[in-house]
Amino acid sequence: MEVLLATFTTLFSVVNPFGAMPVFLTLTSDDSNKDRVQTALRACTYMVAILTVAFFGGAYILSFFGINIQHLRIAGGILLMRSAFELLTPGANRDRVGPDALEESKQKDDISFTPLAMPMLSGPGSMALCIGFLRPTPLDKVMTVLGFVLVAAAAFVILVSSLRLTRLLGRPGMAALARIMGFLTLAIGVNFFVTAVKALFHVAE
């Protein structure tokens, strides 16, 4: 259970489904409620698949390119810290999809895989985090994947409730929420970075 909870709490703030709400609402503005639910369900299913592939296949990819796991954790920590600073910067609570990509996505029949599942819900930061998870036993690996499913379930509830949440929180509430998620992501990124540096240089606790 500790692995399950650790996976959920660590990954949820990095996935940050609240940040996906504006784009989800924009791209599904002409859809019925049923279509929105189906789009959110597909996006969250794709997210679990992407993160699971990153978790199980990441070690082989690193081995192929000759990259040390701690090097990846350092790079992932830097990436997470950069994303966190963008969320913490006033006025920088921006969508994770550029205006050109957003306009192109409006022409697509199905937006569940791109841009919703990737890069919004499972971007480089969350994939680097999953690859960097060290789970030695089969049970730990199963609990980690269940953690992915829990994050996806939470993201699904948030996406399908995005219209009500946006009305409830308003702009100030959304900005405050972005700052909170940014702070948590920053802490995770720092921990990821420091842990990897200590492991590389064999620094004792």
MIFIGU-903472 format. One record per atom (N, C-alpha, C): atom name; residue number from 1; residue in one letter; x, y, z. Coordinates in steps of 0.2 Angstrom, whole numbers. Layout:
MIFIGU-903472
(atom 'CA' NUM 'a' (X Y Z))
...
END
This chain:
MIFIGU-903472
(atom 'N' 1 'm' (4 -6 0))
(atom 'CA' 1 'm' (0 0 0))
(atom 'C' 1 'm' (4 6 0))
(atom 'N' 2 'e' (10 6 3))
(atom 'CA' 2 'e' (15 12 3))
(atom 'C' 2 'e' (17 14 -4))
(atom 'N' 3 'v' (18 9 -8))
(atom 'CA' 3 'v' (21 10 -15))
(atom 'C' 3 'v' (15 13 -19))
(atom 'N' 4 'l' (9 10 -18))
(atom 'CA' 4 'l' (3 13 -21))
(atom 'C' 4 'l' (2 20 -19))
(atom 'N' 5 'l' (2 22 -13))
(atom 'CA' 5 'l' (1 29 -11))
(atom 'C' 5 'l' (6 33 -13))
(atom 'N' 6 'a' (12 31 -13))
(atom 'CA' 6 'a' (18 35 -15))
(atom 'C' 6 'a' (18 36 -22))
(atom 'N' 7 't' (16 31 -26))
(atom 'CA' 7 't' (15 32 -33))
(atom 'C' 7 't' (10 37 -35))
(atom 'N' 8 'f' (4 37 -32))
(atom 'CA' 8 'f' (-2 41 -33))
(atom 'C' 8 'f' (0 48 -31))
(atom 'N' 9 't' (3 49 -25))
(atom 'CA' 9 't' (4 56 -23))
(atom 'C' 9 't' (10 59 -27))
(atom 'N' 10 't' (15 56 -29))
(atom 'CA' 10 't' (20 58 -32))
(atom 'C' 10 't' (18 60 -40))
(atom 'N' 11 'l' (14 56 -43))
(atom 'CA' 11 'l' (13 57 -50))
(atom 'C' 11 'l' (7 61 -51))
(atom 'N' 12 'f' (2 62 -46))
(atom 'CA' 12 'f' (-4 66 -47))
(atom 'C' 12 'f' (-2 73 -48))
(atom 'N' 13 's' (2 76 -44))
(atom 'CA' 13 's' (4 83 -45))
(atom 'C' 13 's' (8 84 -51))
(atom 'N' 14 'v' (12 79 -54))
(atom 'CA' 14 'v' (15 80 -60))
(atom 'C' 14 'v' (11 80 -66))
(atom 'N' 15 'v' (6 75 -66))
(atom 'CA' 15 'v' (1 74 -71))
(atom 'C' 15 'v' (-3 81 -71))
(atom 'N' 16 'n' (-5 83 -66))
(atom 'CA' 16 'n' (-9 89 -65))
(atom 'C' 16 'n' (-15 90 -70))
(atom 'N' 17 'p' (-20 86 -68))
(atom 'CA' 17 'p' (-26 86 -73))
(atom 'C' 17 'p' (-30 92 -73))
(atom 'N' 18 'f' (-29 96 -67))
(atom 'CA' 18 'f' (-32 103 -67))
(atom 'C' 18 'f' (-29 107 -73))
(atom 'N' 19 'g' (-23 107 -74))
(atom 'CA' 19 'g' (-20 111 -80))
(atom 'C' 19 'g' (-23 109 -87))
(atom 'N' 20 'a' (-26 103 -87))
(atom 'CA' 20 'a' (-29 100 -94))
(atom 'C' 20 'a' (-36 103 -95))
(atom 'N' 21 'm' (-39 105 -89))
(atom 'CA' 21 'm' (-46 107 -90))
(atom 'C' 21 'm' (-48 113 -95))
(atom 'N' 22 'p' (-44 118 -95))
(atom 'CA' 22 'p' (-45 123 -100))
(atom 'C' 22 'p' (-45 121 -108))
(atom 'N' 23 'v' (-40 117 -109))
(atom 'CA' 23 'v' (-40 114 -116))
(atom 'C' 23 'v' (-45 109 -117))
(atom 'N' 24 'f' (-47 105 -112))
(atom 'CA' 24 'f' (-52 100 -113))
(atom 'C' 24 'f' (-59 103 -114))
(atom 'N' 25 'l' (-60 109 -111))
(atom 'CA' 25 'l' (-66 112 -112))
(atom 'C' 25 'l' (-67 116 -119))
(atom 'N' 26 't' (-61 118 -121))
(atom 'CA' 26 't' (-61 122 -127))
(atom 'C' 26 't' (-62 117 -133))
(atom 'N' 27 'l' (-58 111 -132))
(atom 'CA' 27 'l' (-59 106 -138))
(atom 'C' 27 'l' (-65 102 -138))
(atom 'N' 28 't' (-69 102 -133))
(atom 'CA' 28 't' (-75 98 -132))
(atom 'C' 28 't' (-81 103 -131))
(atom 'N' 29 's' (-80 109 -133))
(atom 'CA' 29 's' (-86 114 -132))
(atom 'C' 29 's' (-92 113 -136))
(atom 'N' 30 'd' (-91 109 -142))
(atom 'CA' 30 'd' (-97 108 -146))
(atom 'C' 30 'd' (-100 101 -145))
(atom 'N' 31 'd' (-96 97 -140))
(atom 'CA' 31 'd' (-98 90 -139))
(atom 'C' 31 'd' (-104 89 -134))
(atom 'N' 32 's' (-107 84 -134))
(atom 'CA' 32 's' (-112 82 -129))
(atom 'C' 32 's' (-109 80 -123))
(atom 'N' 33 'n' (-113 80 -117))
(atom 'CA' 33 'n' (-110 77 -111))
(atom 'C' 33 'n' (-107 70 -112))
(atom 'N' 34 'k' (-111 66 -115))
(atom 'CA' 34 'k' (-109 59 -117))
(atom 'C' 34 'k' (-102 59 -120))
(atom 'N' 35 'd' (-102 63 -126))
(atom 'CA' 35 'd' (-96 63 -129))
(atom 'C' 35 'd' (-90 65 -125))
(atom 'N' 36 'r' (-91 70 -121))
(atom 'CA' 36 'r' (-85 72 -117))
(atom 'C' 36 'r' (-83 67 -112))
(atom 'N' 37 'v' (-88 63 -109))
(atom 'CA' 37 'v' (-86 58 -105))
(atom 'C' 37 'v' (-82 52 -108))
(atom 'N' 38 'q' (-84 51 -114))
(atom 'CA' 38 'q' (-80 46 -118))
(atom 'C' 38 'q' (-73 48 -120))
(atom 'N' 39 't' (-73 54 -122))
(atom 'CA' 39 't' (-66 57 -123))
(atom 'C' 39 't' (-62 57 -117))
(atom 'N' 40 'a' (-64 59 -112))
(atom 'CA' 40 'a' (-60 59 -105))
(atom 'C' 40 'a' (-58 52 -104))
(atom 'N' 41 'l' (-63 47 -105))
(atom 'CA' 41 'l' (-61 40 -103))
(atom 'C' 41 'l' (-56 37 -107))
(atom 'N' 42 'r' (-56 39 -114))
(atom 'CA' 42 'r' (-51 36 -119))
(atom 'C' 42 'r' (-44 40 -117))
(atom 'N' 43 'a' (-44 46 -115))
(atom 'CA' 43 'a' (-38 50 -114))
(atom 'C' 43 'a' (-35 47 -108))
(atom 'N' 44 'c' (-39 45 -103))
(atom 'CA' 44 'c' (-36 43 -96))
(atom 'C' 44 'c' (-33 35 -97))
(atom 'N' 45 't' (-37 32 -102))
(atom 'CA' 45 't' (-35 25 -103))
(atom 'C' 45 't' (-28 25 -107))
(atom 'N' 46 'y' (-27 30 -112))
(atom 'CA' 46 'y' (-21 30 -115))
(atom 'C' 46 'y' (-16 32 -111))
(atom 'N' 47 'm' (-17 37 -106))
(atom 'CA' 47 'm' (-12 39 -101))
(atom 'C' 47 'm' (-9 33 -97))
(atom 'N' 48 'v' (-14 29 -95))
(atom 'CA' 48 'v' (-11 23 -91))
(atom 'C' 48 'v' (-7 19 -95))
(atom 'N' 49 'a' (-9 18 -102))
(atom 'CA' 49 'a' (-5 14 -106))
(atom 'C' 49 'a' (2 17 -107))
(atom 'N' 50 'i' (2 23 -109))
(atom 'CA' 50 'i' (9 27 -110))
(atom 'C' 50 'i' (13 27 -104))
(atom 'N' 51 'l' (11 28 -98))
(atom 'CA' 51 'l' (15 28 -92))
(atom 'C' 51 'l' (17 21 -90))
(atom 'N' 52 't' (13 16 -92))
(atom 'CA' 52 't' (15 9 -90))
(atom 'C' 52 't' (21 7 -95))
(atom 'N' 53 'v' (20 9 -101))
(atom 'CA' 53 'v' (25 7 -106))
(atom 'C' 53 'v' (32 11 -104))
(atom 'N' 54 'a' (31 17 -102))
(atom 'CA' 54 'a' (37 20 -99))
(atom 'C' 54 'a' (40 17 -93))
(atom 'N' 55 'f' (36 15 -89))
(atom 'CA' 55 'f' (38 11 -83))
(atom 'C' 55 'f' (42 5 -84))
(atom 'N' 56 'f' (39 1 -88))
(atom 'CA' 56 'f' (42 -6 -90))
(atom 'C' 56 'f' (47 -6 -95))
(atom 'N' 57 'g' (46 -1 -100))
(atom 'CA' 57 'g' (51 -1 -106))
(atom 'C' 57 'g' (57 4 -105))
(atom 'N' 58 'g' (56 8 -100))
(atom 'CA' 58 'g' (61 13 -99))
(atom 'C' 58 'g' (68 11 -98))
(atom 'N' 59 'a' (69 5 -94))
(atom 'CA' 59 'a' (76 3 -92))
(atom 'C' 59 'a' (79 0 -99))
(atom 'N' 60 'y' (75 -3 -103))
(atom 'CA' 60 'y' (78 -5 -109))
(atom 'C' 60 'y' (80 0 -114))
(atom 'N' 61 'i' (76 6 -114))
(atom 'CA' 61 'i' (78 11 -118))
(atom 'C' 61 'i' (84 15 -116))
(atom 'N' 62 'l' (85 15 -109))
(atom 'CA' 62 'l' (91 18 -106))
(atom 'C' 62 'l' (97 14 -108))
(atom 'N' 63 's' (96 7 -107))
(atom 'CA' 63 's' (101 3 -108))
(atom 'C' 63 's' (104 3 -116))
(atom 'N' 64 'f' (99 4 -120))
(atom 'CA' 64 'f' (100 4 -127))
(atom 'C' 64 'f' (105 11 -129))
(atom 'N' 65 'f' (103 16 -126))
(atom 'CA' 65 'f' (107 22 -127))
(atom 'C' 65 'f' (113 23 -122))
(atom 'N' 66 'g' (114 19 -118))
(atom 'CA' 66 'g' (119 19 -113))
(atom 'C' 66 'g' (118 24 -108))
(atom 'N' 67 'i' (112 26 -106))
(atom 'CA' 67 'i' (111 31 -101))
(atom 'C' 67 'i' (110 28 -94))
(atom 'N' 68 'n' (113 31 -89))
(atom 'CA' 68 'n' (113 28 -82))
(atom 'C' 68 'n' (106 31 -79))
(atom 'N' 69 'i' (103 27 -75))
(atom 'CA' 69 'i' (96 28 -72))
(atom 'C' 69 'i' (97 35 -68))
(atom 'N' 70 'q' (102 36 -65))
(atom 'CA' 70 'q' (103 42 -61))
(atom 'C' 70 'q' (104 48 -65))
(atom 'N' 71 'h' (107 47 -71))
(atom 'CA' 71 'h' (107 53 -76))
(atom 'C' 71 'h' (100 55 -78))
(atom 'N' 72 'l' (96 50 -79))
(atom 'CA' 72 'l' (89 51 -81))
(atom 'C' 72 'l' (85 55 -75))
(atom 'N' 73 'r' (86 53 -69))
(atom 'CA' 73 'r' (83 56 -63))
(atom 'C' 73 'r' (85 63 -63))
(atom 'N' 74 'i' (91 64 -64))
(atom 'CA' 74 'i' (94 71 -64))
(atom 'C' 74 'i' (90 75 -69))
(atom 'N' 75 'a' (90 73 -75))
(atom 'CA' 75 'a' (87 76 -81))
(atom 'C' 75 'a' (80 77 -79))
(atom 'N' 76 'g' (76 72 -77))
(atom 'CA' 76 'g' (69 72 -75))
(atom 'C' 76 'g' (68 77 -69))
(atom 'N' 77 'g' (72 78 -65))
(atom 'CA' 77 'g' (72 83 -59))
(atom 'C' 77 'g' (72 90 -62))
(atom 'N' 78 'i' (77 91 -66))
(atom 'CA' 78 'i' (77 98 -69))
(atom 'C' 78 'i' (71 99 -73))
(atom 'N' 79 'l' (69 94 -77))
(atom 'CA' 79 'l' (63 96 -81))
(atom 'C' 79 'l' (57 97 -77))
(atom 'N' 80 'l' (56 93 -71))
(atom 'CA' 80 'l' (50 95 -67))
(atom 'C' 80 'l' (51 101 -63))
(atom 'N' 81 'm' (57 103 -61))
(atom 'CA' 81 'm' (58 110 -58))
(atom 'C' 81 'm' (57 115 -63))
(atom 'N' 82 'r' (58 115 -69))
(atom 'CA' 82 'r' (57 120 -74))
(atom 'C' 82 'r' (49 120 -75))
(atom 'N' 83 's' (46 115 -76))
(atom 'CA' 83 's' (38 115 -76))
(atom 'C' 83 's' (35 118 -70))
(atom 'N' 84 'a' (38 117 -64))
(atom 'CA' 84 'a' (35 119 -58))
(atom 'C' 84 'a' (36 127 -58))
(atom 'N' 85 'f' (42 130 -60))
(atom 'CA' 85 'f' (43 137 -60))
(atom 'C' 85 'f' (38 140 -65))
(atom 'N' 86 'e' (37 137 -70))
(atom 'CA' 86 'e' (32 140 -75))
(atom 'C' 86 'e' (25 141 -72))
(atom 'N' 87 'l' (23 136 -68))
(atom 'CA' 87 'l' (17 136 -64))
(atom 'C' 87 'l' (17 141 -59))
(atom 'N' 88 'l' (22 142 -55))
(atom 'CA' 88 'l' (23 147 -50))
(atom 'C' 88 'l' (24 154 -52))
(atom 'N' 89 't' (26 155 -58))
(atom 'CA' 89 't' (27 162 -61))
(atom 'C' 89 't' (20 165 -62))
(atom 'N' 90 'p' (19 171 -59))
(atom 'CA' 90 'p' (12 175 -60))
(atom 'C' 90 'p' (11 175 -68))
(atom 'N' 91 'g' (5 174 -70))
(atom 'CA' 91 'g' (3 174 -77))
(atom 'C' 91 'g' (5 169 -81))
(atom 'N' 92 'a' (9 164 -78))
(atom 'CA' 92 'a' (11 158 -82))
(atom 'C' 92 'a' (7 152 -82))
(atom 'N' 93 'n' (1 152 -79))
(atom 'CA' 93 'n' (-3 147 -79))
(atom 'C' 93 'n' (-6 145 -86))
(atom 'N' 94 'r' (-2 143 -90))
(atom 'CA' 94 'r' (-3 143 -97))
(atom 'C' 94 'r' (-5 135 -99))
(atom 'N' 95 'd' (-8 135 -104))
(atom 'CA' 95 'd' (-10 128 -107))
(atom 'C' 95 'd' (-3 124 -109))
(atom 'N' 96 'r' (-3 118 -109))
(atom 'CA' 96 'r' (3 114 -111))
(atom 'C' 96 'r' (3 113 -118))
(atom 'N' 97 'v' (-2 116 -122))
(atom 'CA' 97 'v' (-2 115 -129))
(atom 'C' 97 'v' (-2 122 -132))
(atom 'N' 98 'g' (3 123 -137))
(atom 'CA' 98 'g' (4 129 -140))
(atom 'C' 98 'g' (-3 131 -144))
(atom 'N' 99 'p' (-3 138 -146))
(atom 'CA' 99 'p' (-9 140 -150))
(atom 'C' 99 'p' (-10 136 -156))
(atom 'N' 100 'd' (-4 135 -160))
(atom 'CA' 100 'd' (-5 132 -166))
(atom 'C' 100 'd' (-7 125 -166))
(atom 'N' 101 'a' (-4 121 -161))
(atom 'CA' 101 'a' (-6 114 -159))
(atom 'C' 101 'a' (-14 114 -157))
(atom 'N' 102 'l' (-16 119 -153))
(atom 'CA' 102 'l' (-23 119 -151))
(atom 'C' 102 'l' (-27 120 -157))
(atom 'N' 103 'e' (-26 125 -161))
(atom 'CA' 103 'e' (-30 126 -167))
(atom 'C' 103 'e' (-30 120 -172))
(atom 'N' 104 'e' (-25 116 -172))
(atom 'CA' 104 'e' (-24 110 -176))
(atom 'C' 104 'e' (-29 105 -173))
(atom 'N' 105 's' (-29 104 -166))
(atom 'CA' 105 's' (-32 99 -163))
(atom 'C' 105 's' (-40 100 -164))
(atom 'N' 106 'k' (-42 106 -165))
(atom 'CA' 106 'k' (-49 108 -166))
(atom 'C' 106 'k' (-52 105 -172))
(atom 'N' 107 'q' (-47 103 -177))
(atom 'CA' 107 'q' (-50 100 -183))
(atom 'C' 107 'q' (-50 92 -183))
(atom 'N' 108 'k' (-47 90 -177))
(atom 'CA' 108 'k' (-47 82 -176))
(atom 'C' 108 'k' (-54 79 -174))
(atom 'N' 109 'd' (-55 73 -176))
(atom 'CA' 109 'd' (-61 70 -174))
(atom 'C' 109 'd' (-60 67 -167))
(atom 'N' 110 'd' (-54 65 -165))
(atom 'CA' 110 'd' (-53 62 -159))
(atom 'C' 110 'd' (-47 65 -156))
(atom 'N' 111 'i' (-48 69 -150))
(atom 'CA' 111 'i' (-42 72 -147))
(atom 'C' 111 'i' (-40 69 -141))
(atom 'N' 112 's' (-42 63 -140))
(atom 'CA' 112 's' (-41 59 -133))
(atom 'C' 112 's' (-34 57 -133))
(atom 'N' 113 'f' (-30 55 -138))
(atom 'CA' 113 'f' (-23 53 -138))
(atom 'C' 113 'f' (-19 59 -138))
(atom 'N' 114 't' (-20 63 -143))
(atom 'CA' 114 't' (-16 69 -144))
(atom 'C' 114 't' (-21 75 -145))
(atom 'N' 115 'p' (-21 80 -141))
(atom 'CA' 115 'p' (-16 82 -136))
(atom 'C' 115 'p' (-18 80 -129))
(atom 'N' 116 'l' (-23 77 -128))
(atom 'CA' 116 'l' (-25 76 -121))
(atom 'C' 116 'l' (-21 71 -117))
(atom 'N' 117 'a' (-21 65 -120))
(atom 'CA' 117 'a' (-16 60 -116))
(atom 'C' 117 'a' (-9 61 -116))
(atom 'N' 118 'm' (-7 64 -122))
(atom 'CA' 118 'm' (0 66 -123))
(atom 'C' 118 'm' (0 72 -128))
(atom 'N' 119 'p' (3 77 -125))
(atom 'CA' 119 'p' (8 78 -120))
(atom 'C' 119 'p' (4 80 -113))
(atom 'N' 120 'm' (-2 82 -113))
(atom 'CA' 120 'm' (-5 85 -107))
(atom 'C' 120 'm' (-5 81 -101))
(atom 'N' 121 'l' (-8 75 -101))
(atom 'CA' 121 'l' (-8 71 -95))
(atom 'C' 121 'l' (-2 66 -94))
(atom 'N' 122 's' (1 64 -99))
(atom 'CA' 122 's' (7 60 -99))
(atom 'C' 122 's' (13 63 -103))
(atom 'N' 123 'g' (15 69 -101))
(atom 'CA' 123 'g' (21 72 -104))
(atom 'C' 123 'g' (28 70 -102))
(atom 'N' 124 'p' (33 73 -105))
(atom 'CA' 124 'p' (40 71 -103))
(atom 'C' 124 'p' (41 70 -96))
(atom 'N' 125 'g' (39 75 -92))
(atom 'CA' 125 'g' (40 75 -85))
(atom 'C' 125 'g' (37 69 -81))
(atom 'N' 126 's' (31 67 -83))
(atom 'CA' 126 's' (28 61 -80))
(atom 'C' 126 's' (31 55 -82))
(atom 'N' 127 'm' (33 55 -89))
(atom 'CA' 127 'm' (36 49 -91))
(atom 'C' 127 'm' (43 48 -88))
(atom 'N' 128 'a' (47 53 -88))
(atom 'CA' 128 'a' (53 53 -84))
(atom 'C' 128 'a' (53 50 -77))
(atom 'N' 129 'l' (47 53 -74))
(atom 'CA' 129 'l' (46 51 -67))
(atom 'C' 129 'l' (45 43 -67))
(atom 'N' 130 'c' (41 41 -71))
(atom 'CA' 130 'c' (39 33 -71))
(atom 'C' 130 'c' (45 29 -73))
(atom 'N' 131 'i' (49 31 -77))
(atom 'CA' 131 'i' (55 28 -79))
(atom 'C' 131 'i' (60 27 -73))
(atom 'N' 132 'g' (60 33 -69))
(atom 'CA' 132 'g' (64 33 -64))
(atom 'C' 132 'g' (62 30 -57))
(atom 'N' 133 'f' (56 27 -57))
(atom 'CA' 133 'f' (53 23 -52))
(atom 'C' 133 'f' (57 17 -51))
(atom 'N' 134 'l' (60 16 -45))
(atom 'CA' 134 'l' (64 10 -43))
(atom 'C' 134 'l' (59 5 -39))
(atom 'N' 135 'r' (57 0 -43))
(atom 'CA' 135 'r' (52 -5 -39))
(atom 'C' 135 'r' (55 -12 -40))
(atom 'N' 136 'p' (58 -15 -35))
(atom 'CA' 136 'p' (62 -21 -36))
(atom 'C' 136 'p' (58 -27 -36))
(atom 'N' 137 't' (52 -27 -33))
(atom 'CA' 137 't' (48 -34 -32))
(atom 'C' 137 't' (42 -33 -37))
(atom 'N' 138 'p' (40 -39 -39))
(atom 'CA' 138 'p' (34 -40 -44))
(atom 'C' 138 'p' (28 -36 -40))
(atom 'N' 139 'l' (27 -37 -34))
(atom 'CA' 139 'l' (22 -34 -30))
(atom 'C' 139 'l' (22 -26 -31))
(atom 'N' 140 'd' (28 -24 -30))
(atom 'CA' 140 'd' (29 -17 -30))
(atom 'C' 140 'd' (27 -14 -37))
(atom 'N' 141 'k' (29 -18 -42))
(atom 'CA' 141 'k' (28 -16 -49))
(atom 'C' 141 'k' (20 -16 -50))
(atom 'N' 142 'v' (16 -21 -48))
(atom 'CA' 142 'v' (9 -21 -48))
(atom 'C' 142 'v' (6 -15 -45))
(atom 'N' 143 'm' (8 -14 -39))
(atom 'CA' 143 'm' (6 -8 -35))
(atom 'C' 143 'm' (7 -1 -39))
(atom 'N' 144 't' (13 -1 -42))
(atom 'CA' 144 't' (14 5 -46))
(atom 'C' 144 't' (9 6 -52))
(atom 'N' 145 'v' (8 1 -55))
(atom 'CA' 145 'v' (3 1 -61))
(atom 'C' 145 'v' (-4 3 -58))
(atom 'N' 146 'l' (-6 0 -52))
(atom 'CA' 146 'l' (-12 2 -49))
(atom 'C' 146 'l' (-12 9 -47))
(atom 'N' 147 'g' (-6 12 -45))
(atom 'CA' 147 'g' (-6 19 -44))
(atom 'C' 147 'g' (-7 23 -50))
(atom 'N' 148 'f' (-5 21 -56))
(atom 'CA' 148 'f' (-6 24 -62))
(atom 'C' 148 'f' (-14 24 -64))
(atom 'N' 149 'v' (-17 19 -62))
(atom 'CA' 149 'v' (-24 18 -63))
(atom 'C' 149 'v' (-28 23 -59))
(atom 'N' 150 'l' (-26 24 -52))
(atom 'CA' 150 'l' (-29 28 -48))
(atom 'C' 150 'l' (-28 36 -50))
(atom 'N' 151 'v' (-22 37 -52))
(atom 'CA' 151 'v' (-21 44 -55))
(atom 'C' 151 'v' (-26 45 -61))
(atom 'N' 152 'a' (-26 40 -65))
(atom 'CA' 152 'a' (-31 41 -71))
(atom 'C' 152 'a' (-38 42 -69))
(atom 'N' 153 'a' (-40 38 -64))
(atom 'CA' 153 'a' (-47 38 -62))
(atom 'C' 153 'a' (-48 45 -59))
(atom 'N' 154 'a' (-43 48 -55))
(atom 'CA' 154 'a' (-44 55 -53))
(atom 'C' 154 'a' (-44 60 -58))
(atom 'N' 155 'a' (-40 59 -63))
(atom 'CA' 155 'a' (-40 64 -69))
(atom 'C' 155 'a' (-47 63 -73))
(atom 'N' 156 'f' (-49 57 -73))
(atom 'CA' 156 'f' (-56 57 -77))
(atom 'C' 156 'f' (-61 60 -73))
(atom 'N' 157 'v' (-62 60 -67))
(atom 'CA' 157 'v' (-67 63 -63))
(atom 'C' 157 'v' (-66 71 -64))
(atom 'N' 158 'i' (-60 73 -63))
(atom 'CA' 158 'i' (-58 80 -64))
(atom 'C' 158 'i' (-60 83 -71))
(atom 'N' 159 'l' (-59 79 -76))
(atom 'CA' 159 'l' (-60 81 -83))
(atom 'C' 159 'l' (-68 82 -84))
(atom 'N' 160 'v' (-71 77 -82))
(atom 'CA' 160 'v' (-79 77 -83))
(atom 'C' 160 'v' (-82 82 -79))
(atom 'N' 161 's' (-79 84 -74))
(atom 'CA' 161 's' (-82 89 -69))
(atom 'C' 161 's' (-79 96 -71))
(atom 'N' 162 's' (-75 96 -76))
(atom 'CA' 162 's' (-71 103 -77))
(atom 'C' 162 's' (-75 109 -78))
(atom 'N' 163 'l' (-81 108 -81))
(atom 'CA' 163 'l' (-85 114 -82))
(atom 'C' 163 'l' (-88 117 -75))
(atom 'N' 164 'r' (-90 112 -71))
(atom 'CA' 164 'r' (-92 114 -64))
(atom 'C' 164 'r' (-86 117 -60))
(atom 'N' 165 'l' (-81 113 -60))
(atom 'CA' 165 'l' (-75 116 -56))
(atom 'C' 165 'l' (-72 122 -58))
(atom 'N' 166 't' (-73 124 -65))
(atom 'CA' 166 't' (-70 130 -67))
(atom 'C' 166 't' (-75 136 -65))
(atom 'N' 167 'r' (-82 134 -65))
(atom 'CA' 167 'r' (-86 139 -63))
(atom 'C' 167 'r' (-86 140 -55))
(atom 'N' 168 'l' (-84 135 -51))
(atom 'CA' 168 'l' (-84 135 -44))
(atom 'C' 168 'l' (-78 139 -42))
(atom 'N' 169 'l' (-72 137 -45))
(atom 'CA' 169 'l' (-66 140 -43))
(atom 'C' 169 'l' (-64 147 -46))
(atom 'N' 170 'g' (-67 148 -52))
(atom 'CA' 170 'g' (-65 155 -55))
(atom 'C' 170 'g' (-58 156 -57))
(atom 'N' 171 'r' (-56 161 -60))
(atom 'CA' 171 'r' (-49 163 -62))
(atom 'C' 171 'r' (-44 163 -56))
(atom 'N' 172 'p' (-46 166 -50))
(atom 'CA' 172 'p' (-42 166 -44))
(atom 'C' 172 'p' (-41 159 -41))
(atom 'N' 173 'g' (-46 155 -41))
(atom 'CA' 173 'g' (-45 149 -38))
(atom 'C' 173 'g' (-41 144 -43))
(atom 'N' 174 'm' (-42 145 -49))
(atom 'CA' 174 'm' (-38 141 -54))
(atom 'C' 174 'm' (-30 143 -53))
(atom 'N' 175 'a' (-29 149 -53))
(atom 'CA' 175 'a' (-22 152 -52))
(atom 'C' 175 'a' (-19 149 -45))
(atom 'N' 176 'a' (-23 149 -40))
(atom 'CA' 176 'a' (-20 147 -34))
(atom 'C' 176 'a' (-19 139 -34))
(atom 'N' 177 'l' (-23 136 -37))
(atom 'CA' 177 'l' (-23 129 -38))
(atom 'C' 177 'l' (-16 127 -42))
(atom 'N' 178 'a' (-15 131 -47))
(atom 'CA' 178 'a' (-9 130 -51))
(atom 'C' 178 'a' (-3 131 -47))
(atom 'N' 179 'r' (-3 136 -43))
(atom 'CA' 179 'r' (3 138 -38))
(atom 'C' 179 'r' (4 132 -34))
(atom 'N' 180 'i' (-1 129 -31))
(atom 'CA' 180 'i' (-1 123 -26))
(atom 'C' 180 'i' (3 117 -30))
(atom 'N' 181 'm' (0 116 -36))
(atom 'CA' 181 'm' (2 110 -40))
(atom 'C' 181 'm' (10 111 -42))
(atom 'N' 182 'g' (11 118 -43))
(atom 'CA' 182 'g' (18 120 -45))
(atom 'C' 182 'g' (23 119 -39))
(atom 'N' 183 'f' (21 121 -33))
(atom 'CA' 183 'f' (25 120 -28))
(atom 'C' 183 'f' (26 112 -26))
(atom 'N' 184 'l' (21 108 -27))
(atom 'CA' 184 'l' (22 101 -25))
(atom 'C' 184 'l' (27 98 -31))
(atom 'N' 185 't' (26 100 -37))
(atom 'CA' 185 't' (30 97 -42))
(atom 'C' 185 't' (37 100 -41))
(atom 'N' 186 'l' (38 106 -39))
(atom 'CA' 186 'l' (45 108 -38))
(atom 'C' 186 'l' (48 104 -32))
(atom 'N' 187 'a' (45 102 -27))
(atom 'CA' 187 'a' (47 98 -22))
(atom 'C' 187 'a' (49 91 -24))
(atom 'N' 188 'i' (45 88 -29))
(atom 'CA' 188 'i' (46 82 -31))
(atom 'C' 188 'i' (53 82 -36))
(atom 'N' 189 'g' (53 87 -40))
(atom 'CA' 189 'g' (59 88 -44))
(atom 'C' 189 'g' (65 89 -40))
(atom 'N' 190 'v' (65 93 -35))
(atom 'CA' 190 'v' (71 94 -31))
(atom 'C' 190 'v' (73 87 -28))
(atom 'N' 191 'n' (68 83 -25))
(atom 'CA' 191 'n' (70 77 -22))
(atom 'C' 191 'n' (73 72 -27))
(atom 'N' 192 'f' (70 72 -33))
(atom 'CA' 192 'f' (72 68 -39))
(atom 'C' 192 'f' (79 69 -40))
(atom 'N' 193 'f' (81 76 -41))
(atom 'CA' 193 'f' (88 78 -42))
(atom 'C' 193 'f' (93 76 -37))
(atom 'N' 194 'v' (91 78 -31))
(atom 'CA' 194 'v' (96 77 -25))
(atom 'C' 194 'v' (97 70 -24))
(atom 'N' 195 't' (92 66 -24))
(atom 'CA' 195 't' (93 58 -23))
(atom 'C' 195 't' (97 55 -28))
(atom 'N' 196 'a' (97 58 -35))
(atom 'CA' 196 'a' (101 55 -40))
(atom 'C' 196 'a' (108 57 -39))
(atom 'N' 197 'v' (109 64 -37))
(atom 'CA' 197 'v' (116 66 -36))
(atom 'C' 197 'v' (119 62 -30))
(atom 'N' 198 'k' (116 61 -25))
(atom 'CA' 198 'k' (118 57 -19))
(atom 'C' 198 'k' (120 50 -21))
(atom 'N' 199 'a' (116 47 -25))
(atom 'CA' 199 'a' (118 40 -28))
(atom 'C' 199 'a' (124 40 -32))
(atom 'N' 200 'l' (124 45 -36))
(atom 'CA' 200 'l' (130 45 -41))
(atom 'C' 200 'l' (137 46 -37))
(atom 'N' 201 'f' (137 51 -32))
(atom 'CA' 201 'f' (143 52 -28))
(atom 'C' 201 'f' (143 48 -22))
(atom 'N' 202 'h' (139 44 -21))
(atom 'CA' 202 'h' (139 39 -15))
(atom 'C' 202 'h' (139 44 -8))
(atom 'N' 203 'v' (134 49 -8))
(atom 'CA' 203 'v' (134 53 -2))
(atom 'C' 203 'v' (130 50 3))
(atom 'N' 204 'a' (132 49 9))
(atom 'CA' 204 'a' (128 46 14))
(atom 'C' 204 'a' (123 51 17))
(atom 'N' 205 'e' (117 48 19))
(atom 'CA' 205 'e' (112 52 22))
(atom 'C' 205 'e' (114 55 28))
END
